[in-house]
Amino acid sequence: MKIFVDADACPRPVKELLYRAADRRDIEITFVANKYLNLPRSANLRFIQVRQGFDVADHKIIELLEAGDLVITADIPLADEAVKAGALALDPRGELYTSENIGAIRAHRDFMATMRDSGVELSGGPSAYAPQDKQRFANALDRLLTRHHRPLED
């Protein structure tokens, strides 16, 4: 298993958890973004900077991932594509996207986008990233890595 991070919109606390998990779990983590990201020194951390543009980072992640990999993203269309490719997808708030739930999540997202596009004013949006979100993400990541990741043997 490798981890790919949709890094442009990824909250800093999630990135910091992933930096530590890379070495603790001996897992390769690739951050993909269209803005430069300064990563800590680690043999397990990689960065790919893509050009500016709509969904360029998403397309790069889909191009690189393999079945069984993990994608960290809040982008539901990217999560949908990852799940269809046989990967796992985890939201920075700890929600796991699966083949069982991604269809309903995508349909809801598309419905809300249609409502906004038709002029319906929708109040709210996602709440600020909170310590509880970080804890849910950390717990979900730990469960996934315990269940699915086996470090490379020397």
C-alpha positions in Angstrom: 0.0 0.0 0.0 1.1 3.5 -0.9 -0.6 6.7 0.2 -1.4 9.6 -2.1 -2.4 13.0 -0.7 -4.5 15.6 -2.6 -2.3 18.1 -0.8 -3.5 21.6 -2.0 -6.5 21.6 0.3 -5.3 19.1 2.9 -5.4 20.6 6.4 -2.0 21.1 8.0 -2.8 18.8 11.0 -3.5 16.0 8.6 -0.2 16.6 6.8 1.6 16.6 10.1 0.0 13.3 11.1 1.0 11.8 7.7 4.6 13.0 8.1 4.9 11.0 11.3 3.0 8.0 10.0 5.4 7.7 7.0 8.4 6.8 9.2 6.5 5.1 12.1 4.7 2.8 9.7 7.4 2.7 7.0 5.0 3.6 4.3 5.5 5.7 1.1 3.4 8.8 1.1 3.2 11.0 -2.0 1.8 14.5 -1.8 0.5 15.9 -5.0 -0.2 19.6 -5.4 0.1 22.5 -7.8 1.8 24.7 -5.2 5.2 23.9 -3.7 5.1 21.9 -0.5 8.1 21.8 1.8 8.2 18.3 3.3 10.3 17.1 6.2 13.3 15.0 5.3 12.3 11.4 5.0 12.9 8.5 2.7 9.2 7.7 2.8 7.9 11.2 1.7 7.6 12.3 -1.9 6.2 15.4 -3.5 4.9 15.9 -7.0 4.2 19.4 -8.2 1.7 19.5 -11.1 0.9 22.5 -13.3 -2.0 24.8 -12.4 -5.4 23.7 -13.7 -8.7 22.1 -12.9 -8.3 18.6 -11.5 -4.6 18.3 -12.6 -3.5 17.0 -9.2 -6.5 14.6 -9.2 -5.6 13.2 -12.6 -2.0 12.6 -11.5 -3.1 10.8 -8.4 -5.4 8.5 -10.4 -2.6 7.9 -12.9 -0.2 6.8 -10.2 -2.4 4.8 -7.8 -2.9 1.0 -7.8 -5.6 -1.2 -6.3 -5.1 -1.3 -2.6 -3.5 2.1 -2.3 -5.0 4.9 -0.1 -5.9 8.4 -1.3 -6.4 11.2 1.3 -8.8 13.7 -0.1 -11.9 15.7 0.6 -12.6 15.8 -3.2 -15.6 13.5 -3.7 -15.1 13.0 -7.5 -11.5 12.0 -6.8 -12.5 9.7 -4.0 -15.1 8.1 -6.4 -12.4 7.5 -9.1 -10.0 6.1 -6.5 -12.6 3.7 -5.2 -13.5 2.6 -8.7 -9.8 1.9 -9.3 -9.7 -0.4 -6.3 -8.1 2.0 -3.9 -9.3 3.2 -0.5 -10.1 6.9 0.0 -10.2 8.7 3.3 -11.5 12.2 4.0 -9.3 14.5 6.2 -12.2 14.4 8.7 -11.9 10.6 9.0 -14.7 9.5 6.7 -13.8 6.4 4.7 -15.2 6.3 1.2 -16.1 2.8 0.0 -17.8 1.2 -2.9 -20.8 0.9 -0.6 -21.1 4.6 0.2 -19.4 6.6 -2.5 -22.4 6.5 -4.9 -24.7 8.1 -2.4 -22.1 10.6 -1.2 -21.4 11.6 -4.9 -25.1 11.9 -5.7 -25.7 14.2 -2.7 -22.7 16.3 -3.6 -23.9 16.6 -7.2 -27.4 17.5 -6.1 -26.1 20.3 -3.9 -23.9 21.6 -6.7 -27.0 21.6 -9.0 -29.0 23.5 -6.4 -26.2 26.1 -6.0 -25.8 26.5 -9.8 -29.6 27.1 -10.2 -29.4 30.0 -7.8 -30.7 28.4 -4.6 -28.9 29.9 -1.6 -27.6 27.3 0.7 -26.3 28.4 4.0 -23.3 27.0 5.7 -20.6 24.8 4.2 -18.0 22.7 6.0 -17.2 23.8 9.5 -13.7 24.8 10.5 -11.3 21.9 10.9 -11.4 21.0 14.6 -9.4 18.9 17.0 -12.2 16.3 16.9 -11.7 16.1 13.1 -8.0 15.5 13.5 -8.7 12.7 16.1 -11.2 11.0 13.8 -8.8 11.1 11.0 -5.9 9.8 13.1 -8.1 6.9 14.4 -9.3 6.0 10.9 -5.8 6.2 9.4 -4.5 4.0 12.2 -7.3 1.4 11.6 -6.6 1.4 7.9 -2.9 1.0 8.2 -3.2 -1.7 10.8 -5.6 -3.6 8.6 -4.1 -3.1 5.1 -0.4 -2.1 5.3 2.5 -4.4 5.7 5.9 -2.7 5.8 8.5 -3.9 3.2 10.8 -6.6 4.5 14.5 -6.1 4.2 
